[in-house]
């Protein structure tokens, strides 16, 4: 248990550099890869950009966070809705993106799941989908907010104040920039506040089964508990 002196030290600790809360808008663009069947999806997965893999897995969490049912990645959704391959959709949906620390590893696992399925169900490879799959990626436009944090109190207050789009940008979207290893909040807590243990707790907040509002609440709880 922290002593009164330790708690006072954390409350009075000032960041080496402030945390500037940003939000972002995403401009969706269609890439060159597209698929009319599962065989073409498999080939597209081999050549598409890392940003496209991120778009159809991590970035779709922004949409799926507002619903509690259905598939959490676009590949599983398309396999179910357009290809009627329920077993494949379930296997793709069971992929826990929290377990991956690199886009190439995530790409490789998706490819492996589909490849194994098609080897066992060869007719599914060329069967035409009801709707074509378009590989997409996003261009991010960063928008500053007025929220700034120079200590833990201001950081918790800022987290409660900013929009869910800002939470998404710093906690999920940042993972593409940071190679899936961390998020902007944890990086600031480690580098600017010397609070590595707290940063680790924040980084472990569940982005997969929680809504964005739940993510915000958990991070704020962790910050306030540390204060």
C-alpha positions in Angstrom: 0.0 0.0 0.0 1.3 3.4 -0.9 2.3 5.7 1.9 0.9 9.2 2.4 4.2 10.6 1.2 4.1 8.5 -2.0 0.6 9.5 -2.7 1.4 13.2 -2.1 4.4 12.8 -4.5 2.2 11.5 -7.3 -0.4 14.2 -6.8 2.3 16.9 -6.9 4.3 15.4 -9.7 4.4 17.5 -12.9 4.9 16.0 -16.3 8.2 16.7 -18.1 6.0 17.7 -21.1 2.2 18.1 -21.2 -0.2 15.7 -22.8 -2.2 17.4 -25.6 -5.5 15.6 -26.2 -6.3 15.4 -29.9 -9.2 14.0 -31.8 -9.2 12.8 -35.4 -11.4 12.4 -38.5 -10.7 9.4 -40.8 -11.1 9.6 -44.6 -11.7 6.1 -45.9 -10.1 5.1 -49.2 -10.4 2.0 -51.3 -7.2 0.3 -52.1 -6.4 -1.8 -55.2 -7.1 -5.2 -53.7 -10.7 -6.5 -53.9 -12.3 -10.0 -53.7 -15.2 -11.6 -55.4 -14.6 -14.9 -53.5 -12.6 -16.3 -50.6 -9.7 -17.3 -52.9 -9.3 -13.7 -54.0 -9.7 -12.5 -50.4 -6.7 -14.7 -49.4 -4.6 -13.3 -52.2 -5.6 -9.8 -51.3 -4.5 -10.4 -47.7 -1.1 -11.3 -48.9 -0.5 -8.0 -50.7 -2.6 -5.3 -49.0 -1.0 -2.7 -46.9 -0.5 -2.9 -43.1 -2.9 0.0 -42.9 -5.6 -2.0 -44.6 -5.2 -4.9 -42.1 -5.4 -2.4 -39.3 -8.5 -0.9 -40.8 -10.4 -4.1 -41.1 -9.5 -5.3 -37.6 -8.6 -2.6 -35.1 -10.3 0.4 -36.7 -13.6 -1.4 -37.1 -13.7 -1.6 -33.3 -14.8 2.0 -33.4 -18.0 0.9 -35.2 -18.4 -2.4 -33.2 -18.0 -0.6 -29.9 -21.5 0.8 -30.3 -23.0 -2.7 -30.6 -22.5 -5.7 -28.4 -23.4 -8.4 -30.9 -22.1 -9.4 -34.3 -18.5 -9.9 -35.6 -15.7 -7.6 -34.5 -13.7 -7.6 -37.7 -14.6 -7.1 -41.3 -13.2 -10.3 -42.6 -15.4 -12.4 -40.4 -18.4 -10.2 -41.2 -17.9 -10.7 -44.9 -17.4 -14.4 -44.7 -20.7 -14.7 -42.9 -22.9 -12.1 -44.7 -21.6 -12.4 -48.3 -20.1 -15.9 -48.5 -22.4 -17.7 -46.1 -19.4 -19.5 -44.6 -20.5 -19.6 -41.0 -17.7 -21.9 -39.7 -15.0 -19.6 -41.3 -16.7 -16.5 -40.0 -16.7 -17.9 -36.5 -13.0 -18.8 -36.7 -12.1 -15.4 -37.9 -14.3 -13.8 -35.3 -12.6 -15.7 -32.5 -9.3 -14.1 -33.4 -8.3 -12.0 -30.4 -6.4 -9.0 -31.7 -5.2 -8.2 -28.2 -2.7 -11.1 -28.5 -0.8 -9.5 -31.4 2.1 -7.1 -31.2 2.7 -6.7 -34.9 0.6 -6.3 -38.0 2.6 -8.9 -39.9 1.8 -11.5 -37.2 -1.9 -10.6 -37.3 -1.9 -10.7 -41.1 -0.2 -14.1 -41.0 -2.8 -15.6 -38.6 -5.7 -14.4 -40.7 -4.1 -15.9 -43.8 -3.5 -19.1 -42.0 -7.1 -19.4 -40.8 -8.5 -18.8 -44.3 -5.9 -21.0 -46.0 -6.7 -24.0 -43.7 -10.4 -23.5 -44.2 -10.1 -23.5 -48.0 -7.8 -26.6 -48.0 -10.6 -28.4 -46.1 -13.4 -26.8 -48.2 -12.0 -26.5 -51.7 -15.3 -25.6 -53.3 -15.6 -22.5 -51.2 -12.5 -21.0 -52.8 -14.1 -20.0 -56.1 -17.7 -19.7 -54.9 -18.9 -16.2 -55.8 -19.8 -13.9 -52.9 -23.0 -12.0 -52.8 -21.1 -8.8 -52.4 -17.6 -7.9 -53.3 -15.0 -7.2 -50.6 -13.1 -4.0 -51.0 -9.8 -3.6 -49.1 -9.8 -0.2 -47.5 -7.5 2.0 -45.4 -7.9 5.4 -43.8 -6.1 8.7 -44.0 -6.2 10.4 -40.5 -6.8 14.1 -40.1 -5.7 15.1 -36.5 -7.6 17.8 -34.8 -6.3 19.5 -31.6 -8.7 20.0 -28.6 -8.4 22.5 -25.8 -7.7 19.7 -23.2 -4.1 19.7 -21.8 -2.7 17.7 -18.9 0.3 18.5 -16.9 -0.3 16.1 -14.0 -2.5 13.1 -13.1 -5.4 15.2 -11.9 -5.5 17.2 -15.2 -5.1 13.9 -17.1 -8.0 12.3 -15.4 -10.1 15.4 -15.9 -9.2 15.5 -19.6 -10.1 11.9 -20.1 -13.5 12.6 -18.7 -14.0 15.7 -20.8 -12.9 14.7 -24.3 -15.0 12.9 -26.9 -15.0 9.2 -27.5 -13.3 10.1 -30.9 -10.4 11.4 -28.9 -10.3 8.3 -26.7 -10.3 6.2 -29.9 -7.5 8.2 -31.5 -5.1 8.0 -28.5 -5.9 4.5 -27.3 -6.7 2.5 -30.4 -5.6 4.4 -33.5 -2.3 5.1 -32.0 -1.5 1.4 -32.0 -0.8 1.5 -35.7 1.8 4.2 -35.2 3.3 2.4 -32.2 3.4 -1.0 -33.9 0.6 -2.4 -31.6 2.9 -2.2 -28.6 1.3 0.6 -26.7 -1.0 3.7 -26.8 -0.5 7.4 -26.4 -1.7 7.5 -22.8 0.7 4.8 -21.7 3.6 6.3 -23.6 3.0 9.7 -21.8 2.6 8.1 -18.4 5.9 6.2 -18.9 8.0 8.9 -20.6 6.7 12.1 -19.1 5.5 11.0 -15.6 7.8 8.1 -14.9 4.8 5.9 -14.0 5.6 2.7 -15.9 3.4 0.4 -13.7 0.4 2.6 -14.2 1.1 2.8 -17.9 1.1 -1.0 -18.1 -2.3 -1.2 -16.3 -3.7 1.3 -18.8 -2.3 -0.6 -21.7 -4.0 -3.7 -20.5 -7.5 -2.2 -20.6 -9.7 -4.4 -22.8 -10.3 -2.8 -26.2 -11.9 -5.9 -27.6 -15.0 -6.6 -25.5 -15.5 -3.2 -23.9 -17.3 -0.2 -25.4 -15.3 3.0 -25.9 -17.2 4.5 -22.9 -16.2 1.4 -20.8 -12.5 1.9 -21.9 -12.7 5.6 -20.8 -14.2 4.7 -17.4 -11.5 2.0 -16.8 -8.6 4.3 -17.7 -10.0 7.0 -15.4 -10.5 4.5 -12.6 -6.9 3.4 -13.0 -5.6 7.0 -13.0 -7.7 8.1 -10.0 -6.7 5.0 -8.0 -3.0 5.8 -8.6 -3.6 9.3 -7.3 
